[in-house]
Amino acid sequence: MNEQSKSEQLVEEEKKPKTTDLLKSTLSAAIGVQSNANRERDFKHGNIKTFVFAGIIFTVIFIGTVITIVNMVLP
């Protein structure tokens, strides 16, 4: 492997969304305020499986929270 391909590989790894980016994207998408630049970054460098998994986890937590609040309010 030459020096140029190593540096290209490092640049590609740096572009991958981090955990905080994944959380921000999931929350932004859930409330509908995802910016176009972030959406493009997610589609270009993100892995669909991680975003689907994060979306499912968010949905389960959201529904659980709503059910808990309703059960607390209604006797």
C-alpha positions in Angstrom: 0.0 0.0 0.0 1.5 3.3 -0.9 1.4 6.5 1.1 -1.3 8.2 -1.0 -3.8 5.3 -0.5 -3.1 5.3 3.2 -4.0 9.0 3.5 -7.1 8.5 1.3 -8.2 5.7 3.6 -7.7 7.9 6.7 -9.7 10.7 5.1 -12.6 8.2 4.4 -12.5 6.9 8.0 -12.7 10.5 9.3 -15.8 11.2 7.2 -17.8 8.3 8.7 -20.4 9.6 11.0 -19.5 9.3 14.7 -22.0 8.2 17.4 -22.9 11.8 18.2 -23.5 12.5 14.5 -25.7 9.4 14.4 -27.7 10.6 17.4 -28.1 14.1 16.0 -29.2 12.7 12.7 -31.8 10.4 14.2 -33.3 13.1 16.5 -33.3 15.6 13.7 -35.0 13.2 11.3 -37.5 12.2 13.9 -38.7 15.8 14.3 -38.2 16.7 10.7 -35.5 19.3 10.8 -32.6 17.5 9.2 -30.4 19.8 7.2 -29.6 19.0 3.6 -25.9 18.9 4.2 -26.2 16.4 7.1 -28.6 14.3 5.1 -26.1 14.1 2.2 -23.3 13.2 4.6 -25.4 10.5 6.1 -26.3 9.0 2.7 -22.8 9.2 1.4 -20.7 8.0 4.4 -23.2 6.4 6.7 -24.3 2.7 6.9 -28.0 2.1 6.4 -28.1 -0.6 9.1 -26.9 1.7 11.8 -29.4 4.4 10.9 -32.3 1.9 10.7 -31.2 0.4 14.1 -31.0 3.9 15.7 -34.4 4.8 14.3 -36.0 1.6 15.7 -34.4 2.2 19.1 -35.6 5.8 19.1 -39.1 4.7 18.2 -39.3 2.1 20.9 -38.0 4.6 23.5 -40.5 7.3 22.3 -43.5 5.0 22.4 -42.4 3.7 25.8 -42.1 7.2 27.1 -45.6 8.2 25.7 -47.2 5.1 27.3 -45.5 5.8 30.6 -46.7 9.4 30.7 -50.2 8.5 29.7 -50.3 5.8 32.4 -49.1 8.3 35.0 -51.7 11.0 34.0 -54.7 8.6 33.7 -55.4 6.6 36.8 
